[in-house]
Amino acid sequence: MNSVIFIVMVVVVCADFVFERVLDWLNVRAMSPVLPSALSGIYDEKEYGRFQNYKRENDRLGLLSGSVSFLVLLLFLSLGGFGWWNRVVVSYTENTIAQTLGFMLGVSLVSGIISFPFDWYATFHIEEKYGFNKMTVRTYLSDMVKNMVLSVLLGGVLLAVLVWFYECSGPSFWWYAWMCVTVFSVFMAMFYSRLIVPLFNKQTPLTEGSLRDKIQAFSRKVGFKLENIYVMDGSKRSTKSNAYFTGLGPQKRIVLYDTLLQDLTEEEIVAVLAHEIGHYQKKHALQFMVASIVQTGIILWLFSFFVNAPSLSLALGGDRVYFQLGLIAFSILYTPLNMVLGLFMNRWSRKNEYEADRFAVVNGMGEGLVSGLKKISVKSLSNLTPHPVYEQVYYSHPSLLKRIKAIMEL
């Protein structure tokens, strides 16, 4: 039984790698060497050439990064690396929580060491080459350290609580873990912009003026109470533009990147925000939170059936049941189901994007939305003609041409 599970895990890892590479290949093949007529008026020949070069460089780096990660994971599985590391950790402590935290910390460090040179190259070579990167080495390293500390603190506490519930409650631990994760998720949804974002970026209230007046006028028009409008210094890291809605209830706020204010006209900015307000008015964020909570519950429920299965820990080189080995084995075996769920979630997300676009158009913002989306997409050298299968699997937003077509048909 142990050998069968081991073989299944290897097959899942290999199949996932091959599937991703095939999708990447299809997406690259979908790029035309000449500017497609559908992109006329959006990209010019020069910008389209820059996009193709940018996309190819990122794809080559992604292939190399993915191949290295795949080979390391395959070696760990084949040579019993997880079992060896588990024996090292267990030799220092008999406490299950300490064992799990120590084990997962080591796995995370290895993963971080592998990804670091590729992320560095992407940031300081590719993004720099195409004029996107604005980060200094100091900012990059500072962000990396902060992310590591947050991951250890927040992720470590959640994992420790999950293991504690497991030790206290046995197979029914998933109920308590689910409630804990739900409370944490809701709390972060409400206060993420207040507690976490300031560690990385400055957020300042949008100053009084015509833009703020136009945003508030539109908000009143559609019956949306909005007082918290902030500008974030995204330009300290990248020239790419963005805007997002965050928070729940009285904690909700709209955050604009300062690059968005530089790249778009006031009418286009209001149109982009009309789209974001549409998400809130249609309760998309709330729906996605509920769906995410339900999905987390399903994952924890399934995990409760696997965690005590000796065959999973033994397949990874353990000599008995270990929570941490069961967690690794389950995360691998869950990959196909996660991909299927991801397809449905992305499809739902794309549907919601069309609905938010419709909201903006119905409220008189169609023209500004189209021109604003064009500028944002071209500025970031976005792929406007992804392969249909690639789009179905990876895209949470419809491609720009499909969004424009849908808007024009309204």
C-alpha positions, 0 to 999 in steps of 0.5 A: 500500500505504501508503495502504491501511494508513493507511486501515485504521488510521483505520478501526480507531481509529474502530471502536474508539471507536464500539464503546466508546461503544455499549457505554457507551450500552447500559450506561446504558440498562440502569439502571432509574429505580426500584430493581430488586427484585433489589437489594432488601436490598442498595441502598435507594432513597436509595443506589440514587439516589446510585449512578445519579447517580455512574454518570451523572457518570462516564459523561459524563466518560468520554465527554468524555475518550474523545472528546478522546483519539479526536479528538487521535489522529485528528488526529495520524494525519490530519495526519501528527503521528507522522511530524512528531514522528519527524523532530524526534527523528531530527534530534537523534540517529542512535542507534535506542535514543535515537530510540525513547525520545525518540519514545515519551516525547513521545507519553506526555507528550501522552497524559498532558497530555490525560488530566490535567484529566479525572483531576483532575476525576474525583478532586477533583470526582466522587469528592469529591462522593460522599465517596470521595476522601481525597487532598490536592492534594499527595498527588495531585501526588506520586503523579503524579510518582512514577508518571511517574518509575517509568514512565520508569525501568522502561518506558524500560529495558524499551523500551531493552533491546527495541530493543537486542535488535532491533538485535543480533538482527534478526527473532529479537529477539522471543525475547530480548525475551520472555525479558527481559520474562518475568524482569521480570514474575516479579520484579515479581510477587514483589517488587512489594509490597515495592519499589513499593507502599511508594513510595505507601502504608505497609504495617504487619503486622496486629497481634496480636488476634482478627482475626489469630488467625481469619485464621491459624486459617482458613489452617491449616484449609485447609492454607495457610501464611501469615505475612505479613498487612499493613494498607495505609493506603488511607484516605489516598486513598479510602474504598473498601475492598479486599484483595488477594493478592500475591507468589509462594512465600515472598514471598506476602502478604495486604494489607488496606486499613484501610478494609476493617477499618473497614467489615467485621466480622471474620467478613466479612474472613476470608470475603473473605480465604478467597476470596483464598486460594481463588485461590492454592489453585486456582493462579489467579495462577500460571495467569494469569501463565503466560497473560500470559507466553504472550500477551506472547510472541505479541504480540512474535512478531507485532510481529517481522513488522511492525516491519521493514515499510516500509509501516507507517512510511511510512503514519505519515509516515516516510521509511524503516523506524523501530522507533518508528513500527512500534511505534505502527502495530502497537499500533493494528492490534493493537487488534481482536485485543487486544479478542478476547483480552480477552474470553477473559481476562475470561471466564476471570477470571470463571470463576476468581472463581466457583471462589474463591467456591466455595472460601470457601463449601465451607470454611464462609465463604459467609454472611460472604462474601455480606454482606461483598461486599454492603457493599463493593459498596454502599460503592463504589456499584458497578453491580450490574446491568451490561448483559450485553454490557458485562459480557462485554467489560469485567468481570473479576469477575462482577456481585455479583448473579450471584455471590450467586446462584451462592453461594446455589446451592452 
